[in-house]
Amino acid sequence: MDEKMIISALEDLPLGSISFQQTVASTNDIAAAWALEEKEDFSLVIAETQTSGRGRSGRTWISVPGASLTFSLLLRPLSSDPESIVNKYTALGALAICQTLQKRYHLSPQIKWPNDVLLEGKKCCGILSEAIYRGEELEGIVLGVGINIQSHAVPHARELDFPAGYIEEFSSEPIDRLLLLKSILINILTLRDILHTEEFIRSWEQYLAYRGQQVEIISPAGELFQHGSVMGIDSLGRLKIQPDDGEIEFIEYGQIRLRPVIAR
Ligand code: ATP
């Protein structure tokens, strides 16, 4: 993969600037700096590897040259964006990836709310969305995506606290990273037009992992915050959880992590 190949593969998409680099600290950091410059909506930065790839809460995202697909998109805010947007843009990335994996590669992806895409229960893609402000003014949303394509993209088990997989583990055909990228970008472009509609929420909900199953919601420090079964997603993008006793709880996007309760 090089910049010329990428530009040629994506030439018919309405993108802004495109930058490809072998090694960066974090593609999200580059796109965040672009947000404060004059870079256009839908500018794209792709890297083979990151030296400080980030997950949520300061955790690390690992990408491996040739075996992962790692990119960040700069999206300029829409006038219709509500105040709490990071959840929606995270879902935009997750849903676009799921649609590609299902429709193009005939796989059965699921979204581990809020920000991971699973194949057969294994985390194959992570999404990190960040809102970039100048003072009080929202300048852009950075949508960062890391996808494990080949086996060596998967970190060693000691670096993981959730099982990880890679797309070729489940696909009957080898994955061309540029075709995968192009399809995801097309889906993001299309879905962005319906981002603040009920149709978007319903499409997102169709891919929700653990529906009807018991999960634990844990805090970044690992404390149990809630326990119950997954009911769906409400119109604000909150996760609906039915505790064993009591009313349905609406879990706000935040630093919480979801874990399935494995029946013994
Ligand atoms: P969790 O996935 O544990 O519920 P999370 O969704 O908040 O939490 P992120 O912050 O999105 O996790 O991702 C960082 C975590 O993902 C790391 O702590 C590590 O366990 C795991 N991880 C890092 N790189 C990869 C990768 N290439 N594939 C799968 N998992 C990874």
Residues whose N, C-alpha, C, O or C-beta is under 5 A from the ligand:
A	BS01	ATP	G55 R56 R59 T60 W61 I62 D116 K123 G126 I127 A153 P155 E159 L160 D161 F162 A164 R257 L258
